Amino acid sequence: MSRAGFEVFRTPLLPHFRFSRNLKGTDVHLTNPDLQAKVDRWVTETGRGPDELVKDAMAGYFDELARTRKMLNSRYDDLKTGRVIPVSRGELIAHFREKSATARRTQSGE
């Protein structure tokens, strides 16, 4: 599977000593040279190994993904239950145009 400049290959579980303790049977092969350069830079700057950096980055990504899904589910529930009322595109545009006009008037001293 290739995504965001790297490929993830699922390998069958082999004896523990054949794998990185951190990756637990998943090898990550970077295919994007810019992404590889970023990892290399972080390895140099932090002194941490690439396996550890990738593990931490993936953990952070999934933590953020879980928080985002929770927030979106909560907002969807708010819409479904009527706790919030959806605003049409036209109303939203009108609101921000008025807000911008007010800010311009305030800045020009009107």
C-alpha positions in Angstrom: 0.0 0.0 0.0 1.4 3.4 -0.9 0.3 6.6 0.8 1.8 10.0 1.6 5.2 9.1 0.2 5.8 5.8 1.9 4.8 2.2 1.4 3.7 -0.2 4.2 4.3 -3.9 3.7 2.7 -6.4 6.0 5.0 -9.3 6.6 4.2 -12.6 8.3 5.3 -12.7 11.9 8.8 -14.2 12.1 10.8 -14.8 15.2 11.0 -11.7 17.3 14.7 -11.1 16.8 14.2 -10.5 13.0 12.1 -7.4 13.6 12.5 -4.0 15.1 10.8 -4.1 18.5 9.1 -0.8 17.7 7.5 -1.7 14.3 6.1 -5.1 15.3 6.2 -6.8 11.9 5.6 -3.8 9.7 8.3 -2.5 7.4 8.1 1.1 6.2 9.8 1.9 3.0 9.9 5.6 2.1 9.4 6.3 -1.6 9.3 10.1 -1.5 12.8 11.5 -1.4 11.6 14.7 0.4 10.0 12.6 3.1 13.1 10.6 3.5 15.2 13.8 3.8 12.9 15.0 6.5 13.3 11.7 8.5 17.1 11.9 7.9 17.2 15.5 9.2 15.2 14.6 12.3 17.4 11.6 13.0 20.5 13.9 12.8 18.9 16.7 14.9 17.4 14.5 17.6 19.9 11.6 17.7 16.9 9.2 17.7 16.6 6.2 15.3 14.4 6.3 12.3 12.2 3.5 13.6 11.5 5.4 16.8 10.8 8.6 14.9 8.4 6.9 12.5 6.7 5.0 15.4 6.2 8.3 17.2 4.9 10.1 14.1 2.4 7.4 13.4 1.2 7.3 17.0 0.7 11.1 16.9 -1.1 10.9 13.6 -3.5 8.3 14.9 -4.0 10.2 18.2 -4.9 13.3 16.2 -7.1 11.3 13.8 -9.0 9.9 16.8 -9.5 13.4 18.3 -10.7 14.7 15.0 -13.2 11.9 14.5 -14.5 12.4 18.1 -15.0 16.1 17.5 -16.7 15.6 14.1 -19.0 12.9 15.6 -19.9 15.3 18.4 -20.7 18.1 16.0 -22.8 15.8 13.8 -24.7 14.7 16.9 -25.3 18.3 17.8 -26.8 18.9 14.3 -28.9 15.7 14.5 -30.3 16.6 17.9 -31.0 20.3 17.1 -28.5 21.7 19.6 -27.0 23.7 16.8 -28.7 25.0 13.6 -26.9 24.7 10.3 -26.1 27.9 8.5 -26.6 28.1 4.7 -23.6 29.0 2.5 -25.3 32.3 1.6 -25.8 33.2 5.3 -22.2 32.4 6.0 -20.9 34.5 3.2 -23.1 37.4 4.2 -21.9 37.2 7.8 -18.3 37.3 6.9 -18.8 40.1 4.3 -20.5 42.2 7.0 -17.8 41.3 9.5 -15.1 42.4 7.0 -16.9 45.6 6.1 -17.2 46.4 9.8 -13.5 45.8 10.4 -12.6 48.0 7.4 -14.8 50.8 8.7 -13.2 50.5 12.2 -9.6 50.6 10.7 -10.3 53.6 8.6 -11.8 55.5 11.6 -15.4 55.7 10.3 
